[in-house]
Amino acid sequence: MSQAIKEKLQGQLDELESELRVHLPKEIKRALEFGDLRENSEYKAALERQNMVKARIVELRQRISEIASIDPNKVPRDRASYGSTLVLYDAEKDEEVTYRLVSRKKAIQLME
């Protein structure tokens, strides 16, 4: 499971790095040609996008590093821990409820 997540994140990282190195410099250069930077919305938008992309790259690199540090062979099988899926029985509702233990950040992403 963590390998699939790592590959997905790496794909996103590759796309953003390409955008940062190729697409955004061209956009910024084109926007600079419009002249006055104080009222140049294209230039401001490109710089904002560049900052957002840089921040997301840092976030993705950190997440990939976290995932790489998890050794699936060391995850305990006899008790609940990170990555565990728990199936519990809710007697009041007479149904099974499934929980997956994830990091706080992942929990926030799942709720969005």
C-alpha positions in Angstrom: 0.0 0.0 0.0 2.7 2.5 1.0 4.5 1.8 -2.3 1.4 2.8 -4.3 1.0 6.0 -2.3 4.7 6.8 -2.7 4.4 6.3 -6.5 1.3 8.6 -6.6 3.1 11.3 -4.6 6.2 11.0 -6.7 4.1 11.5 -9.9 2.6 14.6 -8.4 6.1 15.8 -7.4 7.5 15.2 -10.9 4.7 17.2 -12.5 5.1 20.1 -10.1 8.9 20.2 -10.5 8.4 20.3 -14.3 5.9 23.1 -13.9 8.3 25.0 -11.7 11.3 24.5 -14.0 9.7 24.8 -17.4 6.2 26.2 -17.5 6.3 28.9 -14.8 9.6 30.6 -16.0 8.0 31.0 -19.4 4.9 32.4 -18.0 6.8 34.8 -15.8 8.9 35.9 -18.7 5.9 36.4 -20.9 4.2 38.4 -18.1 7.3 40.6 -17.7 6.9 41.7 -21.4 3.6 43.4 -20.5 5.5 46.1 -18.8 4.6 47.9 -15.5 4.8 45.2 -12.8 2.7 47.2 -10.3 -0.4 46.6 -12.3 0.6 43.4 -14.0 -1.9 40.8 -12.8 -0.4 38.0 -15.0 3.0 38.5 -13.4 1.5 38.5 -9.9 -0.6 35.4 -10.6 2.5 33.6 -12.0 4.5 34.5 -8.9 1.7 33.3 -6.6 1.5 30.1 -8.5 5.3 29.7 -8.3 5.2 30.1 -4.5 2.3 27.7 -4.2 4.1 25.1 -6.3 7.3 25.5 -4.2 5.3 25.0 -1.0 3.5 21.9 -2.4 6.9 20.4 -3.5 8.3 20.8 0.0 5.1 19.1 1.4 5.3 16.2 -1.1 9.0 15.6 -0.4 8.4 15.5 3.3 5.4 13.1 2.9 7.5 10.8 0.6 10.3 10.8 3.2 7.8 9.9 5.9 6.4 7.0 3.8 9.9 5.8 2.9 10.8 5.6 6.6 8.0 3.2 7.3 9.1 -0.4 7.2 6.0 -2.6 6.6 7.9 -5.5 8.0 8.2 -3.7 11.4 4.5 -2.8 11.6 3.1 -5.0 14.4 0.5 -7.5 13.3 -0.8 -8.3 16.8 -2.0 -4.8 17.7 -3.4 -1.7 16.1 -0.8 0.8 14.7 -0.2 3.2 11.9 -1.7 1.8 8.7 -3.9 -0.8 10.5 -7.5 -1.4 9.4 -9.8 -2.2 12.3 -13.2 -3.8 11.9 -15.3 -3.3 15.0 -18.8 -4.4 15.9 -21.2 -1.7 17.0 -23.7 -3.6 19.2 -26.1 -0.6 19.4 -26.4 -0.4 15.6 -25.9 -4.1 15.0 -23.3 -3.4 12.3 -19.6 -3.6 11.6 -17.7 -0.3 11.5 -14.3 -0.1 9.7 -11.6 2.2 10.8 -8.2 2.8 9.2 -5.4 4.4 11.4 -3.7 7.2 9.5 -1.6 10.2 10.2 -3.4 13.4 11.2 -2.6 15.0 7.9 -4.0 12.0 6.0 -7.1 12.1 8.2 -7.7 15.8 7.2 -7.2 14.9 3.5 -9.7 12.1 3.8 -12.3 14.4 5.4 -12.0 17.0 2.6 
